[in-house]
């Protein structure tokens, strides 16, 4: 397991965690364990949001998606060479229902169960080190792993930065815990409509990510 973590980190991953995801997705019933992969977004990419340079931001963001996809596929190959089954849960393979903005098996679920972070008020994944300035990926496998301790409650404390930054007031006051539904913390329809309209206009809306207190702390440290 340590060799696997080292391999993934040597290929560019910033954080790695292991989780039991048995039964969470019928499509992957034979692969009950999840490997969460996290890439931090470079400070200059977050600055593009602050500067509202969305053309540059989306180009850079998609480059990071390509990078984490490559890491996951290399991890899949590495595990298979060890004699186990593995499936890199890439964007193309983890099909997203665009009406619900929901994947077959959300990366955030694997990441929280791995103990790498929690869900913020914005419904974005949050880490202590980088705030919401992260890209997530995953690999599913039947390789025995030492699981992290799942995080089941928000660690956002009293911070409401993302809620105050939302231009369509889509973020509810309710803090996340794993007993809640996504609709309890965010109005996904208002969020989705605004994001799609912005994207069509060549713009974007990632203020909840850039204004996250922990994201700001990460930027200030770099």
LUMVEX-153839 format. One record per residue (C-alpha): residue number from 1; x, z, y. Coordinates in steps of 0.1 Angstrom, whole numbers, plus 2048, in hexadecimal, padded with zeros to 3 digits. Each point is the difference from the previous one (the first is absolute). Example, Ala and Ser with C-alpha at 12.3 -4.5 7.8 and 13.67 -1.06 7.14 Angstrom:
# residues 2
rec seq->1&px->87B&pz->84E&py->7D3
rec seq->2&px->80E&pz->7F9&py->822
//
This chain:
# residues 222
rec seq->1&px->800&pz->800&py->800
rec seq->2&px->81C&pz->808&py->818
rec seq->3&px->810&pz->7DF&py->7F7
rec seq->4&px->7DF&pz->7EF&py->808
rec seq->5&px->7FE&pz->811&py->822
rec seq->6&px->824&pz->7F8&py->808
rec seq->7&px->7FA&pz->7DB&py->7F6
rec seq->8&px->7E2&pz->7FD&py->817
rec seq->9&px->811&pz->811&py->81D
rec seq->10&px->81F&pz->7EB&py->7FB
rec seq->11&px->7E9&pz->7E2&py->804
rec seq->12&px->7F2&pz->80D&py->821
rec seq->13&px->7E5&pz->81A&py->7F9
rec seq->14&px->800&pz->81E&py->817
rec seq->15&px->7EA&pz->817&py->7EC
rec seq->16&px->7F5&pz->800&py->7DB
rec seq->17&px->7E7&pz->815&py->7EE
rec seq->18&px->7EF&pz->802&py->7DE
rec seq->19&px->7DC&pz->807&py->7F8
rec seq->20&px->7E6&pz->802&py->7E4
rec seq->21&px->7E6&pz->7E6&py->809
rec seq->22&px->7EF&pz->7FE&py->7DE
rec seq->23&px->7DC&pz->7F5&py->803
rec seq->24&px->800&pz->7F7&py->824
rec seq->25&px->7FE&pz->7DA&py->7FA
rec seq->26&px->7F0&pz->7F0&py->7E2
rec seq->27&px->815&pz->7E1&py->805
rec seq->28&px->820&pz->814&py->7F9
rec seq->29&px->7F4&pz->817&py->7E4
rec seq->30&px->81F&pz->7FA&py->7EB
rec seq->31&px->818&pz->80A&py->81D
rec seq->32&px->7F7&pz->824&py->808
rec seq->33&px->81D&pz->809&py->816
rec seq->34&px->808&pz->7F5&py->823
rec seq->35&px->820&pz->7FC&py->814
rec seq->36&px->7FB&pz->802&py->825
rec seq->37&px->819&pz->7ED&py->816
rec seq->38&px->803&pz->806&py->825
rec seq->39&px->812&pz->7EC&py->81B
rec seq->40&px->804&pz->80E&py->823
rec seq->41&px->7F8&pz->7E8&py->81C
rec seq->42&px->81E&pz->7FC&py->816
rec seq->43&px->7FC&pz->80F&py->823
rec seq->44&px->802&pz->7DE&py->811
rec seq->45&px->7E2&pz->7F5&py->7EC
rec seq->46&px->7EB&pz->81D&py->80D
rec seq->47&px->80D&pz->7F9&py->823
rec seq->48&px->7EF&pz->7DE&py->7FD
rec seq->49&px->7DF&pz->811&py->7FD
rec seq->50&px->808&pz->816&py->81E
rec seq->51&px->808&pz->7E0&py->813
rec seq->52&px->7E1&pz->7EF&py->7F2
rec seq->53&px->817&pz->7E4&py->7F3
rec seq->54&px->7E9&pz->7FA&py->7E2
rec seq->55&px->80E&pz->7DE&py->7F7
rec seq->56&px->822&pz->80F&py->7FA
rec seq->57&px->7F1&pz->81E&py->7EF
rec seq->58&px->7EB&pz->7ED&py->7E6
rec seq->59&px->81E&pz->7EA&py->7F8
rec seq->60&px->816&pz->81E&py->7FB
rec seq->61&px->7E5&pz->814&py->7ED
rec seq->62&px->7FB&pz->7E3&py->7E7
rec seq->63&px->825&pz->7FE&py->7FB
rec seq->64&px->7FF&pz->824&py->7F6
rec seq->65&px->7E4&pz->7F9&py->7E8
rec seq->66&px->815&pz->7E4&py->7F0
rec seq->67&px->81D&pz->819&py->7FD
rec seq->68&px->7EC&pz->81B&py->7EF
rec seq->69&px->7F1&pz->7E5&py->7E9
rec seq->70&px->823&pz->7F6&py->7F6
rec seq->71&px->80A&pz->824&py->7F9
rec seq->72&px->7E1&pz->806&py->7EB
rec seq->73&px->806&pz->7E1&py->7EB
rec seq->74&px->824&pz->80A&py->7FA
rec seq->75&px->7F4&pz->822&py->7F5
rec seq->76&px->7E7&pz->7F0&py->7E8
rec seq->77&px->81C&pz->7EC&py->7F0
rec seq->78&px->817&pz->81E&py->7FE
rec seq->79&px->7E5&pz->815&py->7EE
rec seq->80&px->7F8&pz->7E3&py->7E8
rec seq->81&px->825&pz->7FE&py->7F7
rec seq->82&px->7FE&pz->825&py->7F6
rec seq->83&px->7E5&pz->7F6&py->7E7
rec seq->84&px->7E1&pz->80C&py->813
rec seq->85&px->7E3&pz->7ED&py->80F
rec seq->86&px->7FF&pz->7FD&py->825
rec seq->87&px->7EB&pz->7EE&py->81B
rec seq->88&px->80B&pz->7FD&py->824
rec seq->89&px->7E1&pz->806&py->815
rec seq->90&px->806&pz->7E6&py->81A
rec seq->91&px->7E8&pz->7F5&py->81B
rec seq->92&px->7F6&pz->7E1&py->7ED
rec seq->93&px->7FB&pz->813&py->7E0
rec seq->94&px->7EE&pz->81E&py->80F
rec seq->95&px->7E4&pz->7EB&py->80E
rec seq->96&px->7EF&pz->80E&py->81F
rec seq->97&px->7DA&pz->7FF&py->806
rec seq->98&px->801&pz->7F4&py->824
rec seq->99&px->7DC&pz->80C&py->805
rec seq->100&px->809&pz->823&py->7F7
rec seq->101&px->825&pz->7FE&py->809
rec seq->102&px->808&pz->810&py->7DE
rec seq->103&px->818&pz->7F7&py->7E5
rec seq->104&px->7FB&pz->803&py->7DA
rec seq->105&px->817&pz->81E&py->800
rec seq->106&px->80A&pz->80B&py->824
rec seq->107&px->825&pz->806&py->806
rec seq->108&px->7F6&pz->81E&py->814
rec seq->109&px->7F1&pz->810&py->7E1
rec seq->110&px->81F&pz->7FC&py->7EC
rec seq->111&px->815&pz->80D&py->81D
rec seq->112&px->7EC&pz->820&py->805
rec seq->113&px->7FF&pz->807&py->7DB
rec seq->114&px->826&pz->7FC&py->800
rec seq->115&px->803&pz->81A&py->81B
rec seq->116&px->810&pz->7E9&py->819
rec seq->117&px->7E7&pz->806&py->81C
rec seq->118&px->7DB&pz->803&py->809
rec seq->119&px->7E4&pz->7EC&py->811
rec seq->120&px->7FE&pz->804&py->826
rec seq->121&px->7E0&pz->801&py->815
rec seq->122&px->804&pz->7DB&py->804
rec seq->123&px->7FE&pz->7FB&py->7DA
rec seq->124&px->825&pz->7F4&py->802
rec seq->125&px->81A&pz->80F&py->7E9
rec seq->126&px->816&pz->819&py->811
rec seq->127&px->823&pz->80D&py->7F7
rec seq->128&px->812&pz->81D&py->810
rec seq->129&px->81F&pz->7EA&py->806
rec seq->130&px->7F1&pz->7E1&py->80F
rec seq->131&px->7DC&pz->808&py->808
rec seq->132&px->7EA&pz->7E1&py->7FA
rec seq->133&px->81C&pz->7E8&py->806
rec seq->134&px->803&pz->7F6&py->7DC
rec seq->135&px->7F9&pz->7E3&py->7E8
rec seq->136&px->7F4&pz->80A&py->7DD
rec seq->137&px->805&pz->7F0&py->7DE
rec seq->138&px->7FC&pz->80B&py->7DC
rec seq->139&px->808&pz->7F9&py->7DC
rec seq->140&px->7EA&pz->80A&py->7E2
rec seq->141&px->810&pz->808&py->7DF
rec seq->142&px->7FE&pz->812&py->7DF
rec seq->143&px->823&pz->80D&py->804
rec seq->144&px->801&pz->826&py->7FE
rec seq->145&px->806&pz->80E&py->823
rec seq->146&px->804&pz->822&py->811
rec seq->147&px->7E2&pz->802&py->817
rec seq->148&px->801&pz->80E&py->824
rec seq->149&px->7E8&pz->81A&py->80B
rec seq->150&px->7E1&pz->7EF&py->80F
rec seq->151&px->7F8&pz->806&py->824
rec seq->152&px->7DA&pz->806&py->803
rec seq->153&px->7FB&pz->80B&py->824
rec seq->154&px->80A&pz->7F3&py->822
rec seq->155&px->81F&pz->80E&py->811
rec seq->156&px->7F6&pz->7F2&py->822
rec seq->157&px->7F8&pz->823&py->80C
rec seq->158&px->7EE&pz->7FD&py->822
rec seq->159&px->80F&pz->7DF&py->80B
rec seq->160&px->7E6&pz->7E6&py->80B
rec seq->161&px->817&pz->7E6&py->80E
rec seq->162&px->7F3&pz->7E4&py->7EA
rec seq->163&px->7DC&pz->809&py->806
rec seq->164&px->805&pz->7FF&py->826
rec seq->165&px->813&pz->7DF&py->7FE
rec seq->166&px->7E5&pz->7EE&py->7ED
rec seq->167&px->7F0&pz->7E6&py->817
rec seq->168&px->7DF&pz->7FF&py->7ED
rec seq->169&px->7FD&pz->826&py->7F8
rec seq->170&px->800&pz->7F8&py->7DB
rec seq->171&px->813&pz->820&py->7F7
rec seq->172&px->7EB&pz->81E&py->7F8
rec seq->173&px->80B&pz->824&py->808
rec seq->174&px->800&pz->809&py->7DB
rec seq->175&px->822&pz->804&py->7F1
rec seq->176&px->808&pz->7F1&py->7DE
rec seq->177&px->800&pz->811&py->7DF
rec seq->178&px->7FD&pz->7F0&py->7DE
rec seq->179&px->7DC&pz->80C&py->7FB
rec seq->180&px->7F4&pz->7EB&py->81D
rec seq->181&px->7F5&pz->7DB&py->800
rec seq->182&px->812&pz->7E8&py->818
rec seq->183&px->7E0&pz->7FD&py->814
rec seq->184&px->802&pz->825&py->808
rec seq->185&px->81F&pz->7FB&py->815
rec seq->186&px->7FD&pz->7DD&py->80E
rec seq->187&px->7E5&pz->7E6&py->809
rec seq->188&px->810&pz->7E4&py->7ED
rec seq->189&px->7E6&pz->7E6&py->80C
rec seq->190&px->809&pz->806&py->824
rec seq->191&px->825&pz->800&py->7F8
rec seq->192&px->7FE&pz->7E0&py->7EB
rec seq->193&px->7EB&pz->7EC&py->81A
rec seq->194&px->818&pz->809&py->81C
rec seq->195&px->820&pz->7F9&py->7EB
rec seq->196&px->7F3&pz->7DE&py->7F5
rec seq->197&px->7F6&pz->7F6&py->824
rec seq->198&px->822&pz->80B&py->80D
rec seq->199&px->812&pz->7ED&py->7E4
rec seq->200&px->7ED&pz->7E0&py->807
rec seq->201&px->80A&pz->803&py->824
rec seq->202&px->825&pz->803&py->7F6
rec seq->203&px->800&pz->825&py->809
rec seq->204&px->7FE&pz->81F&py->7EB
rec seq->205&px->7F6&pz->825&py->7FF
rec seq->206&px->819&pz->818&py->7F1
rec seq->207&px->7FE&pz->81B&py->81B
rec seq->208&px->7F6&pz->81A&py->7E6
rec seq->209&px->821&pz->7F9&py->7EF
rec seq->210&px->816&pz->7FF&py->81E
rec seq->211&px->7F0&pz->81E&py->812
rec seq->212&px->802&pz->817&py->7E1
rec seq->213&px->813&pz->81F&py->80B
rec seq->214&px->818&pz->7FD&py->7E2
rec seq->215&px->805&pz->7DB&py->807
rec seq->216&px->80A&pz->809&py->823
rec seq->217&px->818&pz->81B&py->7F4
rec seq->218&px->810&pz->7E7&py->7E9
rec seq->219&px->804&pz->7E8&py->81D
rec seq->220&px->80F&pz->81A&py->816
rec seq->221&px->81A&pz->80A&py->7E6
rec seq->222&px->80B&pz->7DB&py->7FE
//
